[in-house]
């Protein structure tokens, strides 16, 4: 009997090893949520207000542009964008629709704030020399060049999509204060699928992915500026009533400065979001060099802990178009009045990100939600995340894990 059991054990072990090897060899079989998936931490970094062409339009092997077209049909080179612009460019819904111009993508120059000191900065782009560390991440790991913001508009509705795969048809930033803890007179514009407009307080109570994580007892943290700090408006969980006024707020919504400490100490939760303070957010009017330095500082903290790094996937993205040019007309979404928005830069940074790879698959912020759902076996919340790609194409779990890429902070222009 002992010999028979030993033989059966050896046979089953050989079969299991063969199956495991087969899964690894096929690559696609070793996906998110499977036993051979080494990812234990998903980190989502959300920066501010840039299009793909404004940052990576000159990136080799990707779908970028170095020229733009005017309404007259004339083609001009995109201007060289300065490190720090004079101020913001409007990125409201109505200007996004105007710039889109039925898919012609030729009216960015007519956006409020586009002309600064006599230059059309809406039709401008940064070069590799302006953002060398962002380019280093893109060259070393995976750059997505077909990643669209969910809403053709500003920050607030797109931030909602990063946590909920919906935004209740919201198309604007709040009129005054953001979230459920702000002024009772504050409102946002909603544009429903039939085109009607209505107004709503910037406070909702719909289901979010953090509720799904809670239900499955999966750890999570939302790192963001605290109340009263510049950048607190982007702490979007304050716009979800049961989160802002429930126990999760004190337990899971933490000061952004905690992220570096937790990462270096190997204490990151399974899923985390991190939002920058205003001056380090890459928002136009602030130094892109300073924003890049802040981002590098956060990612270096993860990479400084070898155990943390080898089990982490970082998604670095930007929340909306910021008024800047992009040459790719976004596809129409379920609500054709406000969806989808223009492309935004997105980089997947992980030991298992495909090295030096440009991912042409179509993604949105909902794809980040789907990645979290698939990695932790969570149910989908809306039709959008149910149909979304989970970004697994950006990974290769059969490859030799990439080492950390520790980058140096730069001396920024005065």
C-alpha positions as CSV (number, residue, x, y, z in Angstrom):
1,X,0.0,0.0,0.0
2,X,2.9,2.4,0.9
3,X,4.5,1.7,-2.5
4,X,1.2,2.3,-4.3
5,X,0.7,5.6,-2.5
6,X,4.3,6.7,-3.2
7,X,3.9,5.9,-6.9
8,X,0.6,7.8,-7.0
9,X,2.2,10.8,-5.3
10,X,5.1,10.8,-7.7
11,X,2.7,10.5,-10.7
12,X,0.4,13.3,-9.5
13,X,3.5,15.4,-8.7
14,X,4.8,14.9,-12.2
15,X,1.4,15.7,-13.7
16,X,1.1,18.9,-11.6
17,X,4.6,20.0,-12.5
18,X,3.8,19.4,-16.2
19,X,0.6,21.4,-15.9
20,X,2.4,24.2,-14.1
21,X,5.2,24.3,-16.7
22,X,2.6,24.3,-19.4
23,X,0.8,27.2,-17.9
24,X,4.1,29.1,-17.6
25,X,5.1,28.3,-21.1
26,X,1.8,29.5,-22.6
27,X,2.1,32.7,-20.7
28,X,-1.5,33.7,-21.1
29,X,-2.5,30.9,-18.8
30,X,-0.5,32.4,-16.0
31,X,-2.7,35.4,-15.7
32,X,-4.1,37.7,-13.0
33,X,-5.8,35.8,-10.2
34,X,-4.1,32.4,-11.0
35,X,-1.9,30.4,-8.7
36,X,1.2,31.2,-10.6
37,X,0.6,35.0,-10.7
38,X,3.3,36.6,-8.5
39,X,1.6,40.0,-8.2
40,X,0.5,40.7,-4.6
41,X,0.4,44.5,-4.8
42,X,-1.3,46.7,-7.4
43,X,-0.4,50.4,-7.1
44,X,-2.3,53.0,-9.1
45,X,-0.6,56.5,-9.3
46,X,-2.9,59.2,-10.8
47,X,-1.2,62.4,-12.0
48,X,-2.9,65.4,-13.6
49,X,-3.9,66.8,-17.0
50,X,-1.8,65.5,-19.9
51,X,-2.5,63.9,-23.2
52,X,-0.4,61.1,-24.8
53,X,0.9,63.3,-27.6
54,X,1.8,66.1,-25.1
55,X,4.3,63.7,-23.3
56,X,5.1,60.8,-25.6
57,X,4.2,62.1,-29.1
58,X,7.9,61.6,-30.2
59,X,8.3,58.1,-28.5
60,X,9.7,55.7,-31.1
61,X,7.5,52.8,-32.2
62,X,4.3,54.2,-30.8
63,X,1.3,56.1,-32.2
64,X,2.4,59.6,-31.6
65,X,2.3,62.9,-33.4
66,X,4.7,65.9,-33.8
67,X,2.3,68.0,-35.9
68,X,-1.2,69.3,-35.5
69,X,-3.9,70.3,-38.0
70,X,-5.9,73.5,-37.9
71,X,-9.5,74.0,-39.0
72,X,-8.3,75.4,-42.3
73,X,-6.4,72.1,-42.9
74,X,-3.0,73.6,-42.5
75,X,-0.4,71.4,-40.7
76,X,2.0,72.9,-38.2
77,X,4.7,71.4,-35.9
78,X,3.7,71.1,-32.2
79,X,5.5,73.7,-30.2
80,X,8.0,72.8,-27.5
81,X,6.2,73.0,-24.2
82,X,8.0,74.7,-21.3
83,X,8.7,73.0,-18.0
84,X,6.3,75.3,-16.2
85,X,3.5,77.0,-18.1
86,X,2.0,80.4,-17.3
87,X,-1.2,78.8,-16.1
88,X,-3.9,76.2,-16.8
89,X,-5.7,75.5,-20.0
90,X,-9.4,74.9,-19.7
91,X,-10.3,71.2,-20.0
92,X,-14.0,71.5,-19.5
93,X,-16.4,69.2,-21.3
94,X,-17.6,71.8,-23.7
95,X,-14.0,72.6,-24.8
96,X,-13.2,68.9,-25.2
97,X,-16.2,68.6,-27.5
98,X,-15.1,71.6,-29.4
99,X,-11.5,70.4,-29.8
100,X,-12.8,67.0,-30.8
101,X,-14.8,68.6,-33.6
102,X,-16.6,65.5,-34.7
103,X,-13.4,63.6,-34.9
104,X,-11.3,66.1,-36.8
105,X,-9.2,67.0,-33.7
106,X,-8.5,70.5,-35.0
107,X,-9.8,73.0,-32.5
108,X,-7.5,72.7,-29.5
109,X,-6.2,76.3,-30.2
110,X,-9.7,77.7,-29.5
111,X,-9.8,76.4,-25.9
112,X,-9.7,79.0,-23.2
113,X,-6.2,79.5,-21.9
114,X,-4.6,77.8,-25.0
115,X,-2.6,81.0,-25.8
116,X,-0.1,81.9,-23.2
117,X,2.3,84.8,-23.7
118,X,1.4,84.8,-27.4
119,X,2.0,81.0,-27.9
120,X,-0.5,78.3,-28.6
121,X,0.5,75.9,-25.8
122,X,-2.6,73.7,-26.3
123,X,-0.8,72.5,-29.4
124,X,2.6,71.8,-27.7
125,X,4.5,68.8,-26.4
126,X,7.3,67.9,-24.1
127,X,10.5,66.2,-25.4
128,X,12.4,63.3,-23.9
129,X,14.9,65.8,-22.5
130,X,12.1,67.5,-20.5
131,X,10.9,64.3,-18.9
132,X,13.8,61.8,-19.1
133,X,12.7,59.7,-16.1
134,X,9.2,59.2,-17.4
135,X,10.8,58.2,-20.7
136,X,13.1,55.8,-18.8
137,X,10.1,54.0,-17.3
138,X,8.4,53.9,-20.7
139,X,11.6,52.5,-22.4
140,X,12.3,49.9,-19.7
141,X,8.8,48.7,-19.0
142,X,5.4,48.9,-20.9
143,X,4.0,52.1,-22.4
144,X,0.3,52.0,-23.4
145,X,-0.4,54.3,-26.4
146,X,-4.1,53.5,-26.8
147,X,-5.3,54.3,-23.3
148,X,-8.3,56.7,-23.2
149,X,-9.7,58.7,-20.3
150,X,-13.3,57.7,-19.6
151,X,-14.9,61.1,-19.8
152,X,-14.3,63.9,-22.4
153,X,-13.8,66.4,-19.6
154,X,-11.9,67.3,-16.5
155,X,-10.5,65.6,-13.4
156,X,-13.5,64.9,-11.1
157,X,-15.5,62.5,-13.3
158,X,-12.3,60.7,-14.5
159,X,-11.1,60.2,-10.9
160,X,-14.5,58.7,-10.1
161,X,-13.8,56.1,-12.8
162,X,-10.5,55.1,-11.2
163,X,-12.4,53.8,-8.2
164,X,-15.9,52.9,-9.4
165,X,-16.0,52.2,-13.2
166,X,-18.8,54.8,-13.4
167,X,-19.4,58.5,-12.7
168,X,-23.2,58.8,-12.8
169,X,-23.0,60.7,-16.1
170,X,-20.9,63.5,-14.5
171,X,-19.2,65.7,-17.0
172,X,-17.7,68.6,-15.0
173,X,-15.7,69.5,-11.9
174,X,-17.7,70.7,-8.9
175,X,-18.7,74.4,-9.0
176,X,-17.0,75.1,-5.7
177,X,-15.9,72.5,-3.2
178,X,-15.4,68.8,-4.1
179,X,-17.1,65.9,-2.4
180,X,-19.6,65.1,0.3
181,X,-17.8,67.2,3.0
182,X,-17.9,70.4,1.0
183,X,-20.3,73.2,0.5
184,X,-23.9,72.2,0.2
185,X,-24.3,74.6,-2.7
186,X,-21.7,73.0,-4.8
187,X,-22.9,71.1,-8.0
188,X,-21.6,69.2,-11.0
189,X,-23.1,68.9,-14.5
190,X,-24.5,65.6,-15.6
191,X,-25.2,64.8,-19.2
192,X,-27.3,61.7,-19.6
193,X,-27.3,59.4,-22.6
194,X,-30.3,61.1,-24.3
195,X,-28.4,64.4,-24.1
196,X,-30.4,66.1,-21.3
197,X,-28.4,68.1,-18.8
198,X,-29.0,68.2,-15.1
199,X,-27.2,69.2,-11.9
200,X,-26.2,67.1,-8.9
201,X,-24.2,67.6,-5.7
202,X,-20.7,66.3,-6.0
203,X,-21.6,63.5,-3.6
204,X,-22.7,60.0,-4.6
205,X,-23.3,56.7,-2.8
206,X,-22.8,54.1,-5.6
207,X,-20.7,50.9,-5.2
208,X,-17.0,51.2,-5.6
209,X,-14.2,48.7,-6.0
210,X,-13.0,49.4,-2.4
211,X,-16.4,48.1,-1.3
212,X,-15.7,44.9,-3.2
213,X,-12.3,44.7,-1.6
214,X,-13.8,45.1,1.8
215,X,-16.3,42.3,1.1
216,X,-13.5,39.9,0.2
217,X,-11.3,41.1,3.1
218,X,-8.6,42.3,0.7
219,X,-6.4,45.1,2.1
220,X,-6.4,48.5,0.4
221,X,-5.3,52.1,1.1
222,X,-6.0,55.4,-0.7
223,X,-3.0,57.7,-0.2
224,X,-3.9,61.4,-0.8
225,X,-3.5,64.9,0.5
226,X,-5.5,65.5,3.6
227,X,-8.3,68.0,4.2
228,X,-7.1,71.5,3.8
229,X,-4.0,70.5,1.8
230,X,-3.5,71.5,-1.9
231,X,-4.7,68.4,-3.9
232,X,-7.3,67.3,-1.4
233,X,-9.9,67.8,-4.1
234,X,-8.5,64.8,-6.0
235,X,-9.0,62.6,-3.0
236,X,-12.1,61.2,-4.8
237,X,-13.3,58.8,-2.1
238,X,-14.5,62.0,-0.3
239,X,-17.2,62.1,-3.0
240,X,-18.6,58.7,-1.9
241,X,-20.9,59.3,1.0
242,X,-20.7,55.9,2.8
243,X,-16.9,56.1,2.5
244,X,-16.4,59.7,3.6
245,X,-18.7,59.4,6.6
246,X,-18.0,55.7,7.3
247,X,-15.2,53.7,9.1
248,X,-13.2,53.2,5.9
249,X,-12.3,56.9,5.8
250,X,-10.1,56.9,8.9
251,X,-8.9,53.3,8.4
252,X,-8.0,53.3,4.7
253,X,-7.7,56.9,3.4
254,X,-4.3,58.0,4.6
255,X,-1.9,61.0,4.1
256,X,0.0,60.6,0.8
257,X,3.4,60.9,2.7
258,X,2.7,57.5,4.3
259,X,3.1,55.7,0.9
260,X,6.9,55.9,0.8
261,X,7.2,54.7,4.4
262,X,4.9,51.8,3.8
263,X,6.5,50.8,0.5
264,X,10.0,50.9,1.9
265,X,9.0,48.9,4.9
266,X,7.2,46.3,2.9
267,X,3.8,47.2,4.3
268,X,1.9,48.1,1.1
269,X,-1.7,46.7,1.0
270,X,-2.9,44.5,-1.8
271,X,-4.3,47.5,-3.7
272,X,-3.4,51.2,-3.3
273,X,-4.0,54.5,-5.0
274,X,-1.7,57.4,-4.6
275,X,-2.6,61.0,-5.5
276,X,0.0,63.8,-5.5
277,X,-0.2,67.2,-3.7
278,X,-0.9,70.0,-6.1
279,X,2.6,71.2,-6.6
280,X,3.9,67.8,-7.5
281,X,0.9,66.7,-9.6
282,X,2.1,67.6,-13.1
283,X,-0.8,70.0,-13.4
284,X,-0.2,72.8,-15.9
285,X,1.1,75.8,-14.1
286,X,3.3,73.6,-12.0
287,X,6.8,72.3,-12.9
288,X,6.6,69.0,-14.8
289,X,10.2,68.3,-13.6
290,X,9.0,68.7,-9.9
291,X,6.1,66.4,-10.6
292,X,8.4,63.8,-12.2
293,X,10.7,64.0,-9.3
294,X,7.8,63.3,-6.9
295,X,6.7,60.3,-8.9
296,X,10.3,58.9,-9.1
297,X,10.5,59.3,-5.3
298,X,7.4,57.2,-4.8
299,X,8.5,54.5,-7.2
300,X,12.0,54.4,-5.8
301,X,10.5,53.6,-2.4
302,X,8.8,50.5,-3.8
303,X,12.0,49.4,-5.6
304,X,14.1,50.0,-2.5
305,X,12.5,46.9,-0.9
306,X,13.4,43.8,-3.1
307,X,10.6,41.7,-1.7
308,X,8.0,44.4,-2.3
309,X,9.2,45.2,-5.8
310,X,9.2,41.6,-7.0
311,X,5.5,41.3,-6.2
312,X,4.2,44.7,-7.3
313,X,2.5,46.1,-10.4
314,X,2.5,49.9,-10.7
315,X,0.2,51.7,-13.1
316,X,1.2,55.3,-13.7
317,X,-1.4,57.3,-15.4
318,X,-2.8,60.9,-15.9
319,X,-6.4,61.7,-15.3
320,X,-7.5,63.9,-18.2
321,X,-6.5,65.8,-21.3
322,X,-5.7,69.1,-19.6
323,X,-6.5,71.1,-22.7
324,X,-3.6,69.6,-24.7
325,X,-3.6,68.3,-28.2
326,X,-3.9,64.6,-29.2
327,X,-4.2,63.3,-32.7
328,X,-6.2,60.2,-32.1
329,X,-10.0,60.6,-32.1
330,X,-11.4,58.8,-29.1
331,X,-14.0,56.0,-29.7
332,X,-17.6,56.6,-28.7
333,X,-18.6,55.0,-25.4
334,X,-21.9,54.0,-23.9
335,X,-22.8,57.6,-23.2
336,X,-21.8,59.1,-26.5
337,X,-22.3,62.7,-25.2
338,X,-19.3,62.5,-22.9
339,X,-17.4,59.3,-23.7
340,X,-14.7,58.5,-24.3
341,X,-12.1,61.2,-23.5
342,X,-8.7,61.8,-25.2
343,X,-5.8,59.5,-24.8
344,X,-3.7,59.9,-21.6
345,X,-0.2,58.5,-21.0
346,X,0.0,55.3,-19.1
347,X,3.0,53.2,-18.1
348,X,2.9,49.7,-16.5
349,X,5.9,49.3,-14.2
350,X,6.6,45.9,-12.7
351,X,9.2,43.1,-12.8
352,X,6.7,41.3,-15.0
353,X,5.8,44.2,-17.3
354,X,6.8,43.4,-20.9
355,X,10.2,45.1,-21.3
356,X,10.5,47.9,-23.8
357,X,7.0,47.2,-25.0
358,X,4.4,49.5,-26.5
359,X,1.0,48.1,-25.8
360,X,-1.5,49.1,-28.5
361,X,-4.6,47.5,-26.9
362,X,-7.4,49.8,-26.1
363,X,-7.7,50.6,-22.4
364,X,-9.5,53.1,-20.1
365,X,-9.4,53.8,-16.4
366,X,-12.0,51.0,-16.2
367,X,-9.3,48.6,-17.3
368,X,-7.4,49.3,-14.1
369,X,-10.5,48.4,-12.1
370,X,-10.8,45.2,-14.1
371,X,-7.2,44.3,-13.4
372,X,-7.9,44.6,-9.7
373,X,-11.1,42.6,-10.0
374,X,-9.4,39.8,-11.9
375,X,-6.3,39.8,-9.6
376,X,-8.4,39.4,-6.4
377,X,-11.4,37.5,-7.8
378,X,-13.9,40.4,-7.3
379,X,-17.3,40.6,-9.0
380,X,-17.7,43.3,-11.7
381,X,-19.8,46.4,-10.8
382,X,-21.0,47.8,-14.1
383,X,-21.3,46.8,-17.7
384,X,-18.2,48.8,-18.4
385,X,-15.8,46.9,-16.2
386,X,-17.5,43.6,-17.2
387,X,-16.5,44.3,-20.8
388,X,-13.1,46.0,-20.2
389,X,-9.7,44.5,-20.9
390,X,-7.8,43.8,-17.6
391,X,-4.4,45.0,-19.0
392,X,-2.9,41.5,-18.7
393,X,-1.4,42.0,-22.2
394,X,1.1,44.4,-20.6
395,X,2.5,41.6,-18.5
396,X,4.6,38.5,-19.1
397,X,4.7,36.2,-16.1
398,X,7.0,33.8,-17.8
399,X,9.9,36.3,-18.2
400,X,12.9,36.7,-16.0
401,X,11.7,39.3,-13.5
402,X,13.1,42.8,-14.2
403,X,15.4,44.3,-11.6
404,X,14.5,47.6,-9.9
405,X,15.2,50.8,-11.9
406,X,16.2,53.3,-9.3
407,X,16.3,56.8,-10.9
408,X,17.9,60.0,-9.6
409,X,15.9,63.1,-8.9
410,X,16.7,66.0,-11.3
411,X,17.7,69.6,-10.8
412,X,14.7,71.4,-12.1
413,X,14.8,74.5,-14.2
414,X,14.4,77.8,-12.3
